[in-house]
Each structure stands twice: as C-alpha cells, then as structure tokens.
C-alpha cells in the first residue's frame, strides 16, 4: 500500500512538472512573439518615419583645388580632383590622401577599392582603405575605368580606329584583353565590370546603311569564357535607330542595358540570358539603380512633368511616381533614392514615401548617406559636414 501511494505521489509530481514546463514554454514563446511583433512594428515605424530638420554633427574644411567629383565609399566619402584625392571616414576625418596630376580625372569604387584615372591619357591610381596600393601607365588613351572587389581594374581605351578592353591587376599586370576595331564592332560607348572582376559587358555604336545600330557584347574572363572565341559569351543587336548609351552590373550576376526607349535586364551567372525588356514612351532624363532595382525618370513630351519608375530584377514595376522637383542629380543607395539641386534635397524610400525634404542655406555639391538611417554627408565647395536628420 505504501508503495502504491509512493507511485501515486511520484506520478502527480511528474504531471505537475510537465504542466509547469508546458506553461513556461508557452510563456517564453508568447514573450518572444510579443518581442518580435514589437520589433517589427518599431522597424516599420522607423522605415516610414519622416524627417523635417537636421543638426550638424561635425564639419571638416575642404582644402586644395575644387573637387572634380565625389564618390560614396562605404560609410565614407572620397573627394577627387586634378591634383589628388582625399578619403574621409564616417566621422569626417581624413582617412588617406593620394597625390597625382591629371587633366581629366575619372573614378570608380567597389568594396574597399577605388580607381582614379586620367581620361584621354594613360595614368591609373588604385587605392584601398589604407591608401594607394598601386599605380601604372596604360599603353593607350583611357576612355573609362571600373574596379572590382579584389582590386582588378577594367580599362576601356582607344588608339585611332582600334579600341581595347584590358583587365589589370592592381600592380599594372595585364590579366586579359579584348580588342576591336571601329569597322568591326563600332565606337565603344560604355563598359561595366562585375563585382568579382570576371565578367564584363560592353556597348558599341555603329552605322549600318545610314542607320544607327547598338551592339551589346558580353565577355567572360573566367574559366567558362576560355571555351569561347575572344571570350565572348553572348551578344545582342538592337533594332536600327535604337541607341544604347549605358550598361551596368546591378549585382554580380545581373546586367541592365539602358536604351533611348527603355532597358533590358539580363541574367549573367556565366553566360548572358535576357530576363525582361521594358519599352517606354517619352524621353529618359535619368537612370538609377542599385543591387535590387533599376529605374528611370521619364520626361513628358511638353517637359512639364517627370515620372520616376522603379523595377525589380525580374522587370516588375514596383514604383510609378510623379516628380515635381527639378533635381540636378538623382541616384540610389542600398535603401533609398536621393535627389538634389543646388540648395534642396529630397530623400525617398523605395516605396515612394518621402523621408526627408529640406532647403539648405548653402549650396549642395554632393549628398551621401553614412548609415542608411539618419546620418548623411552634406558637401559644398568648402565644407564637408556630417549631419543627422531629425523629426
């Protein structure tokens, strides 16, 4: 009898313990769900928050010759001119200085690397977060340069009727080369290099029977491309009269080729494959893109209105918004659309909601994000200011 009572007590204890564990697990799961809901609500509120003011956190005087241009460099910014370049960190402190002499500097960034070259001449300088890592002279006159994540540089060059696309290591070692003549491919319009430095798209313009013809050529400089003639793994010729001035790798495996009446999205993991072609009516005033979207700004026939249209990588339209702002520059960051004129700036989310709109007292030379949240670089002719936007 005593043993039966003992078993009964043990059974009741075991059942109470199971009920306690079950209630505890339910409470923990409920708490986690509540925290998740609160967290999502906070992020949604943060994403859709509107800002109407700002304060200056820090200002750095810009010395030397006026800048030719600025580049966003991670959470930093780079000023480059004819006599050198300066990188500023997220606190607006000089990160590194680079000296050179150029007549017409052009620049590109990817990851931690920056390339600056002298358009129409032969000088190339490459930098990373520590400063200059290499410099060299090209054999032919430079038209455009792009840099990849590991520091590989693609240079489009010309000499007479011949154009060259050469890939260089950061020390100037030639890695690969593609050569064309005007009679064969046409005049080179643009190139774009993939992030891994192994794939490239080039656009050529020629005249056939009195009509303009745009020719898009896809190169693979990796192992797959070795199996193809001249490492050309794809190509496309647009209809006569269609002009294609720009191409861009949106991410490492997606290319967008822009034309005067729209754009074409291509997948290019190794070889090119068309994904979507969008034909538009109206004059394309601007193009913009990031790793997830591509977009255009269309100007109405009478020039009185503009439409911003944004598409995802499959070509689905995700935004169609009328713009009443006469910007001088518009571009996309990882999360936002930024546009500005000489004094005013608008920051817009991908869903079209205006995050920040403000008219500053001084001129705007450039405007870049620092943290994709509330801090930005506000740049004019003499100052680089770190600002924090506020409600």
N, C-alpha and C positions, 0 to 999 in steps of 0.2 A: 504493500500500500504506500509505503514511504517512497518507494522508487517511482511509482506512478505519479505521485504528487510532484516529485522532483522533475520528472519528464515534462509534466504539465507546466510547471514554472519555467523550465528552460524554453518550452515551445512558445509561451506567452512573451518571454523576454526576446526571443528571436523575432517574433512577429512585430513587437514594438520597435525593435531595432530597424527592421525592414521599412516600417511605416515612417520612422524618423528619417532614414536615408532618402526615401522617396520624396517626403516633404522638403527636405533640404535640397535635393536635386531640382525639384520644381521651383523652389525659391531662387536658386542660383541661376537657372535657365531664364526665369522671369526677369531677374535683375539684369542679366546680360542682354536680353531682348529690349528691356527698357533703355539701357545704356546705348544700345545700337540705334534705337529709334531716336533718342535724344541727339546722338552723334550725327545721324543722317539729317535730322531737322536743322541742326546747327550748321552743317556743311551747306545745305540747300539755302539757308538764310545768308550764309557768308557768300555763297556764289552769286546770289541775286541782290546783294546789298548795293545800294547806290551811294556814291560819294560826291560831295559838293565843295570841298575845301581841301587845303593841304598845308603842311608846315615843312620848312626846310630843316633837314637833319644835319647836313654838312655841306659846305661849299669849298671847292678847290679852284684856284685860279688857273686858267689855261694859258701857258706861256708859249712863246715862239710864234712861228708863222701860222696864219689862219689855216684851219684844217681843210683838207680836200674832202674828207668824209669821216664818218664814224661807223663802227661795227659793234653789234652786240656780241659779247664774248662770255657765254655762260651767264654768271651773275655780275660780270664785269663789262667794261666798255673800252673800245680802242679808238683813239684818235690817230689818224694818219694824214700826213701832208707831204710836200715835196722834199722836205729836209729831214724826215724821220717820223717815227711813230711812238706813241705812249699808250700803255695799257693801265687802266685804273681799276682797282679792286672794288668789291661791293661797298667799301667804306669811303670810296672816292680818293683813296691813297694811290700814288703811282706804284704799279706792280713791276713794270720794266720799261726801259727806254731803248729804242732802236734808232741808229743814225744811218742815213744814206742820202744820196742826192738823186732825185728823179724828176723828169719833166712832166709826166702824167701818171701818177701812181694809181693803181687799181688793187683791190684787196678782196680776200675771201676768208672765211673761217669755217672750221668743222671741228667739233670737240674742243680739245685743248690747243689745236694748231691754227696758225694764221699765216697766210701767204700774202706778200705785198710785192707787186711787180711794176715795172715801168712800161706802160703801154706804148707801142711803137718803137721800143728799144729792147734791151736784152737783159736787164738786171732783175734778179729774183732774190728775195729775202724771206726766210721762213722762221717763225717764232713759235714757242710754246709758253707755258705759264712761267717759265724761268728766264725767258729772254730768247735771243737769237740762237737757233740750232743749226743753221746753215744758210749759205748764200752762194749763188753761182750765176754765170752768164749763159744765156741761150745762144744758139747758132743763128737764129732767125728773129725777126721782129715780132714781139708779143702782141696778140690781139686780146686774149682773155686767159686768166688762170683760175683754177679751182684746186682746193686742197681736201684730202680725205682724213679720216680719223687717225691714221697712223703716220701722217705727215707726207704721204705721196702727193705730188703736185702734177696736175694735168695742165699743159700749156698749149693753147691754140696759137699758131704762128703762121706768118706769111713771108714768102720771098718771091717777088714777081708774080707769076701766074700759078705758083705752087703753094699749097698750104699744108701744114704739118700739125698733127696732134701727138705730142710726146709726153709720156709719163716719166717723171723724175723722182728719185729718192731725195731725201732732204739734203744730202750732200752733193747733189747735182748729177749723180749716176743715172744714166738713161736706162729705164726699165722696159719700155715698149714704145712703138711708134706706128702711126698711121699717116700715110702720105696720099694726097690727092692733088689734082690739077683743076683749074677752073673749067677747062674743056671737058673734063671727065665728070666731076661731081657738081661744080658750080662754086659760087662765092660762099665761104663759111659765114654763117650768121651767128651761131651760138653753140656752146658745148655745156654739158653738165656731167659731173663725176659722181658716182655712187659713194656712199659713206665708207665702204670698205676699199675703195680705190681700184676695184677690179672691173667695173662696168662703166660705160660712157655712152652718151647719146650726143649726136652732132646733127646740126641742121645746115643744109646748103641751099642756096638760091641760084637758079639758072634761068635762062631764057630759051624757050623752045618754040620755034615758028612764030615768034613775036609775042608769045605769052609767057608770063612768069610761072615758074614751077618750083615748088618747095620739096626738097628731098630730105627725109629723116633717116639717119643711119645709126644702128645700134651696134656697139662694139663690146666684146667680152675679152678682157685681157687676162683672164684666169685660165684654168685647165680646159674648160669647155670651149673657149674661144680658139684654143690651139687646133681644134679639129675643123675649123672653118677658114676659108680663104680670107686673108687680111684681117682675120678675127672679127669679121662682120657676121653677126648672128641674127640680123633682122633689118628690115628697111620698109619704108613707106613713101610713096609719092602722092602728094595731094593733087586734087584736080587743078587744072590750069586756072591761073588767076588767084588762087588761094596763097596768101603769104603767111609763112610761119616764122616769126622772128625770135621766139623764145622756147626753151625747153628746161625742165627742172626735175631732178630726182626729189620726189616728195619724201620718200624714205628710201632705204637701201634697195627695195625691190619694186618700187612703183615710180613710174615716169609720167609726167604730164607735158604734152607738147601743145603750145598755145598757137592759135592761128587768128587771122583777122576776123573770122566769123565764128569763133568758138574754141574748143580744145578737144584733145583726145587723151584719154588715160590708158596707159599700157602697164601690164604686169611684166616684170623682168627679173625673175629669180636667177635665171641664167640666159635664156633667150627671150626676145620680146613677144608679147601677145596682147592684142588690143582688148581692152576691157569695156570702154564706153567712149562714144563720140557725141559731143554736145555741139549742135549748131545753133547759133544765136543771131538775132536780128538787132542791129544797132552797132554803134561804134564802141569798141572796147577801149576804155580810157585807162584802166589799170588792171593788173593781175596781182593776186596774192595767194599764199599757200603756206602750209606747214606740213608736218608728217601725217596728219589725218584728214586734211581738207585742201581743196583747191577752189579758187574763186575768181570772179571778175567783177569789175564795175563797168556797167554799160551806160553810155550817154545817149539821151533821147535825140531824135533827129533834129529837133529845134534847139538842142543844147540847154534846155531849161531844167531838166531833171536827170538824176542819176539813180541807177538801181544796183545795189550790191547783192550778188547771188553767190551762194556758197554751196559746194557739193562735197559729198564724202568720196571715199576712194573707189566706190562702185559706180559713181556718177549720179547718185540720188541727190536731188536738191534738198538741202536742209535749211536754207535761209533765202528769202527774197525780200529785200528791204529797200525802201526809197531813201535816198540820202539828200539832205538839203544843205550839206556842208561842203564848201569849195576847198577841199584839202590840197596841200602841195605834195603830201606823201601819205600812202596808206600801206600797211603791211600786217602780217600775222605773226604772233608769238606762239608759244605752245598752247596757250589757253585763250588768247584774246586777239581782237582786231584793234589796231591803233592807227589813228589818222590825226594829222595836224596841219595847220597853216603857219603863218609867221608868228601868230600870237595865241591861237586857241588850239585845244587838244580835246579829242574825244576817244575814250576807251570803251569798246563794245565787247560784250560776251558773244560767243558763237551762236547763241540763241537770238541775237539781235537786241538784247536788253542793254541800254546804255549804263555803264558802270560809273563813268566819270566824264564830266564835261566842264571845261573851265577856260577862261580867257586870262592869260597871264599879263603882267605889266610889261615884261621884257620880251624880246624876240625869242623864238624857238628855232634852234639849229637842228636839234635832234631830240628824241624822246624814246627811252628804252626801259623795259622792266628790269627789276633786280630780283624780286622773289615771286612774281606772278600772283601777288596778293595785294599789297598796298604800298610797296616802295618802288620808286622809279628814278631814273636819271633824267634830269631836265638840263639840257645843254644849250648854251648860246655862244656868241663869239668869244667871250672872255671867261666864262664860268661853267663849271660842271657841278651841278647841285644834286645831292641825294634828297629826294622829297618823300614824304609819307602822306598819302591822300587820306582824308578823314570825312566823316559824315557831317 
